[in-house]
């Protein structure tokens, strides 16, 4: 599925909820479905800088796509990174770099986060894009 379609699917899911307490609960539920990150990747090198909570992010290149795994020590943050991975994992570096996470504004996520969590969200997106850029450069150098 392409990034745009996944984001539209998320927007549709969130439109079913009337208030933000229900949306927060849904985000927390999504976090519970996040596949466990291999413990060897829960290192300081994989910690996202700029997050209030601890968020580990790891990326692997597989068949021209990037497979992300992540974890967080905070339940809401774990749900947020799970949403981002749903959008960006199993995508090509180029598609990741060429897309913007418009679903965040459409569901009103950023405006319903504390300033520190909103900064963390920006840091998570930045790190996902940095991984995509690194894999894109690596691919270009090997061609």
C-alpha positions as CSV (number, residue, x, y, z in Angstrom):
1,X,0.0,0.0,0.0
2,X,1.3,3.5,-0.8
3,X,2.0,6.1,1.9
4,X,-0.8,8.3,0.9
5,X,-3.4,5.5,1.1
6,X,-2.1,4.4,4.5
7,X,-2.4,8.0,5.8
8,X,-6.0,8.3,4.4
9,X,-6.9,5.0,6.1
10,X,-5.6,6.4,9.5
11,X,-7.6,9.6,9.0
12,X,-10.7,7.5,8.4
13,X,-10.1,5.5,11.5
14,X,-9.7,8.6,13.7
15,X,-12.8,10.2,12.2
16,X,-14.9,7.5,14.0
17,X,-14.0,9.0,17.4
18,X,-15.9,12.0,18.9
19,X,-13.5,13.3,21.4
20,X,-9.8,13.3,22.1
21,X,-9.9,10.9,25.1
22,X,-11.2,8.2,22.8
23,X,-8.4,9.1,20.3
24,X,-5.7,8.9,23.0
25,X,-7.1,5.5,24.0
26,X,-7.0,4.3,20.4
27,X,-3.4,5.5,20.0
28,X,-2.4,3.6,23.2
29,X,-4.1,0.5,21.8
30,X,-2.2,0.9,18.5
31,X,1.0,1.1,20.6
32,X,0.2,-2.3,22.1
33,X,0.3,-3.9,18.6
34,X,3.8,-2.6,17.9
35,X,6.0,-5.6,17.2
36,X,8.7,-6.0,19.8
37,X,12.0,-4.5,18.9
38,X,15.0,-6.8,19.2
39,X,16.6,-6.0,22.6
40,X,20.0,-5.6,20.8
41,X,18.6,-2.4,19.2
42,X,17.5,-0.8,22.5
43,X,20.8,1.1,22.7
44,X,21.7,4.8,23.2
45,X,22.7,4.9,19.5
46,X,19.1,4.1,18.5
47,X,17.5,6.6,20.9
48,X,15.7,9.4,19.2
49,X,17.1,12.7,20.4
50,X,14.5,15.4,21.3
51,X,11.9,13.0,22.8
52,X,10.7,13.5,26.4
53,X,10.2,9.7,26.6
54,X,12.7,7.1,25.5
55,X,12.1,6.1,21.9
56,X,14.3,3.6,20.2
57,X,14.2,3.3,16.4
58,X,16.0,0.8,14.2
59,X,16.0,0.5,10.4
60,X,16.9,-2.3,8.1
61,X,17.0,-2.3,4.3
62,X,15.1,-5.2,2.7
63,X,14.3,-5.6,-1.0
64,X,14.6,-1.9,-1.8
65,X,12.4,-1.0,1.2
66,X,13.1,0.1,4.8
67,X,11.8,-2.0,7.6
68,X,11.5,0.0,10.8
69,X,11.2,-1.4,14.4
70,X,10.7,0.8,17.4
71,X,9.8,0.9,21.1
72,X,9.1,3.5,23.8
73,X,9.0,3.5,27.5
74,X,5.8,5.6,27.4
75,X,2.5,4.2,26.3
76,X,1.2,7.2,24.3
77,X,4.6,7.7,22.6
78,X,4.7,4.0,21.7
79,X,1.3,4.5,20.0
80,X,2.6,7.5,18.1
81,X,5.7,5.8,16.8
82,X,3.5,2.8,15.9
83,X,1.4,5.1,13.7
84,X,4.5,6.5,12.0
85,X,5.9,3.0,11.4
86,X,2.5,2.0,9.9
87,X,2.9,4.8,7.4
88,X,6.7,4.5,6.7
89,X,7.8,1.0,7.3
90,X,8.1,-1.3,4.2
91,X,8.4,1.8,1.9
92,X,11.3,2.8,-0.4
93,X,13.7,5.5,0.8
94,X,12.5,7.7,-2.1
95,X,8.8,7.4,-1.2
96,X,9.6,8.2,2.5
97,X,11.6,11.2,1.5
98,X,9.0,12.5,-1.0
99,X,6.0,12.2,1.4
100,X,4.9,14.4,4.2
101,X,2.9,13.0,7.2
102,X,-0.3,15.0,6.4
103,X,-2.4,12.6,8.6
104,X,-0.9,14.3,11.7
105,X,-2.6,17.6,11.0
106,X,-5.8,16.0,9.6
107,X,-6.4,14.0,12.8
108,X,-5.3,17.0,14.9
109,X,-2.6,15.0,16.7
110,X,0.0,17.7,17.0
111,X,-2.3,20.3,18.5
112,X,-3.5,17.8,21.2
113,X,0.0,16.9,22.4
114,X,2.0,18.7,25.0
115,X,4.8,20.9,23.6
116,X,7.4,18.4,24.6
117,X,5.5,15.5,23.0
118,X,4.9,17.6,19.9
119,X,8.7,18.2,19.7
120,X,9.2,14.5,20.1
121,X,6.9,13.7,17.2
122,X,8.9,16.1,15.0
123,X,12.1,14.3,16.1
124,X,10.6,10.9,15.3
125,X,9.7,12.0,11.8
126,X,13.1,13.6,11.3
127,X,14.8,10.4,12.4
128,X,12.7,8.3,10.0
129,X,13.6,10.6,7.2
130,X,17.3,10.6,8.1
131,X,17.3,6.8,7.9
132,X,15.6,7.0,4.5
133,X,18.2,9.5,3.3
134,X,21.1,7.3,4.5
135,X,19.7,4.3,2.7
136,X,19.1,6.3,-0.4
137,X,22.6,7.6,-0.4
138,X,24.0,4.2,0.2
139,X,21.9,2.8,-2.7
140,X,23.1,5.6,-5.1
141,X,26.7,4.9,-4.2
142,X,26.4,1.2,-4.9
143,X,24.9,1.8,-8.4
